[in-house]
Amino acid sequence: MEQFLTISTSFPVIVYTFLMAIVILYWLLAMLGALDIDMLDVDADVDVDVDVDADINAGSGFDVDGDAEGLSGLAGFMVKWGLNGVPFTVVMSVWIASAWLLCYLFTSVTLSLVSWGWLLTLLNTAWLVLALVLSLPSNR
């Protein structure tokens, strides 16, 4: 338990530990009925330009290429990664939890293998960003 607390409160895991505390607090309040699951979802009209190219080949059937343009910001990010249709709070909760777990595992391995101060700081900074990027596919 001591090692768990040491790693959880060390850099870079402390960043995700803080975010996990917010996520846990949010879900506790949502379970008590104080907050709504869709609280952070924003309904907005999105102007989407769709460009469809259809080629009909006699032997192979239909070949349709679709491309949605006009989505930017958070909506474009979520559509690009296949995260549309799921409440934003659920997506962020899974993303933060996955990033925390990866960062915790990376840091626990790094602490046992590397003892140099500057190299450890460099690796931990890389783990901070890498955990966030690698945890994104867990939401698909």
N, C-alpha and C positions, 0 to 999 in steps of 0.2 A: 504494500500500500504506500509505503514511503517513496519508493521509486516511481510509482504512478503519479503521486502528487508532485514530485520533483520535476518529472518530465512535463506534466500538464501545466505547470506554472513557469516553465522556462521558455526562452525565446527559441523558436517561433511559434510553439504550440499555444502559448498564452494568448496570442491573437485569436486563434480559433476557439480557445476555451472561453474567451469573453463573448464571442459570437454565439457559441453553444449555450451559454448562460441566458442570452437574450432569447434564443429559440426555445429553450426549455420553459422560460418564464411565459413566453407567448402561448405555447401549447397548454400550459397549466391554466392560464387565464381563459383560453378557448374552451377547455374542458369544463371549467366552472360556469361558462356561459357569459363571461364578462366581455369576451371578444368574439368576433365572427371569423370563420376561416377565410372568407373572401374579403376581409377588411382591407387588405392592401391591393386588391385587384381594382384596376381602373377600366371602366368601360369607355371606349372612345371609338369614334368612327374613323376607320382607316381607309385612305384612298389608295387602292391597289391597281396598278396597271399590269395586265396579264398579256404576255406575248406567247401565242401558241402557234407552233409550226407543225402542220400535219402533213405527212407524206403517206400516200396509200400505194403500197406495192402489191402487185397481183399475187405474188407467191407467199409473202410473209405477213400479210394483214396490215394492221395500223402501226404507224410510228409517230408518236406524239411527244413533243418536247414542250414543257411548260416552264415559264420563268416569271416569278412574281417580283415586280419592282415597286418601289415606293414605301416599303416597310423599312423603317430605320429605328434606331434607338433600342429600347428594351423589347418592343414587339418584334422587330426584325431579328434580334438576337435569339429570342425564344422560338420563333418559327424556324430559323436556320438550324437550330439544334434539336428540333422536334419536341419542344416543350410546350407547345400550345395545347389548350384543352385541359390543362392541369392548373389548379389554383397556384398563384405566385408564391404564397406562403409555403405550400408543400414543396415546390421546386427548390426554394431557397433553404428550407429545413434539411432536405436530403443532401443538397449540395454542401452546406456547411458541415453537416455531420460526416459526410464522406471526406471532405478536406481535412477535418479535425483528425479522423482516424488515420489517413495517409500521413499527415504531418507528424502525428504521434509516433507511428511506426518508423518513419524515416529518422526522426530525431532519436528514438531509442537505439537504433542501430548505429547512428553516427556517434552518439555519446560513448558507446562502448568501443568503437574503433579508432576515433580521432581524439587526440588530447591537446592539439595545438590550438591556441586561442584564435588566431586570425583565420586559420583554415576552418575551424569549427564555426565561426561566425559567417564566413562565406558560404559554407555548405548549408547552414541553417537558413540563411536568406534565400538560397536557391530552393530549399524544401518548401519555404513559405509560398513561393510562386508556383512551384511544380505541383504541390498538393492541390492547389486551387484548379489548375489546368487539368490534371489527371482525374479529378473527381467529377468533372463536368459530364463525361459519358455515363456516369452512374444514374443520371436523371433521364436518360433516354428510354 
